[in-house]
């Protein structure tokens, strides 16, 4: 599914990814799974705009978003809403 993310939403997703991958989700946190690498590559190829995300990729990023506990900013909520829409469309 095509997903339009702003440059700030992409920065937020990268923060979530870094927090999760280097925060100990696999022991010392120094492992990046192939699926995670694909997502990071997609995010690295754009400063914002249209990206093609699968429901599984959206699910992974939503798991990353859980590393940001507490109150989410409006931009975080926007990104989460867009990712949930990808999941809903994939069902």
C-alpha positions in Angstrom: 0.0 0.0 0.0 1.2 3.5 -0.8 1.8 5.5 2.4 2.6 9.2 2.5 4.9 10.2 5.3 6.3 13.7 6.1 10.0 14.1 6.7 9.2 14.6 10.5 7.2 11.3 10.6 10.1 9.5 9.0 12.5 11.0 11.6 10.1 9.8 14.3 10.0 6.3 12.9 13.8 6.2 12.7 13.9 7.2 16.4 11.5 4.4 17.2 13.6 1.9 15.3 16.8 3.0 16.9 15.2 2.9 20.4 13.9 -0.7 19.8 16.9 -2.2 17.9 19.5 -0.7 20.1 17.4 -0.9 23.3 17.8 -4.6 23.8 14.9 -6.3 22.0 17.4 -9.0 21.0 19.9 -9.2 23.9 22.4 -6.4 23.4 20.4 -4.8 20.7 23.0 -5.1 17.9 20.9 -7.2 15.6 18.9 -5.8 12.7 16.5 -8.4 11.2 16.2 -8.5 7.4 12.7 -7.1 7.5 13.8 -4.2 9.6 16.7 -3.5 7.2 14.2 -3.4 4.3 12.1 -0.8 6.2 15.1 1.3 7.1 16.2 1.2 3.5 12.8 2.4 2.3 12.9 5.2 4.9 16.5 6.1 3.9 15.6 6.6 0.3 13.3 9.5 0.9 13.1 12.6 3.0 9.3 12.3 3.0 6.7 11.4 0.5 5.1 8.3 -0.9 6.4 4.9 0.3 5.2 1.4 -0.5 4.6 -0.5 2.8 3.2 -4.0 3.3 0.9 -4.8 6.2 3.8 -6.7 7.8 6.1 -3.8 7.5 3.5 -1.5 9.1 3.1 -4.0 11.9 6.9 -4.0 12.6 6.9 -0.1 12.7 3.9 -0.1 15.0 5.9 -2.5 17.3 8.8 0.1 17.2 6.3 2.8 18.1 5.6 1.0 21.4 9.2 1.9 22.4 7.9 5.4 22.7 5.9 4.9 25.9 3.6 7.6 27.2 2.0 10.5 25.4 2.6 10.6 21.7 3.0 13.9 19.9 0.6 14.8 17.1 3.1 13.7 14.5 3.6 10.4 16.2 -0.2 9.9 16.3 -0.4 10.8 12.6 2.3 8.2 11.7 0.6 5.6 13.9 -2.8 6.3 12.2 -1.3 6.0 8.7 0.4 2.7 9.7 -2.8 1.3 11.1 -4.6 2.2 7.9 -2.1 0.0 6.0 -2.9 -2.8 8.4 -6.6 -2.4 8.0 -6.4 -2.3 4.2 -4.2 -5.5 4.2 -6.9 -7.5 6.1 
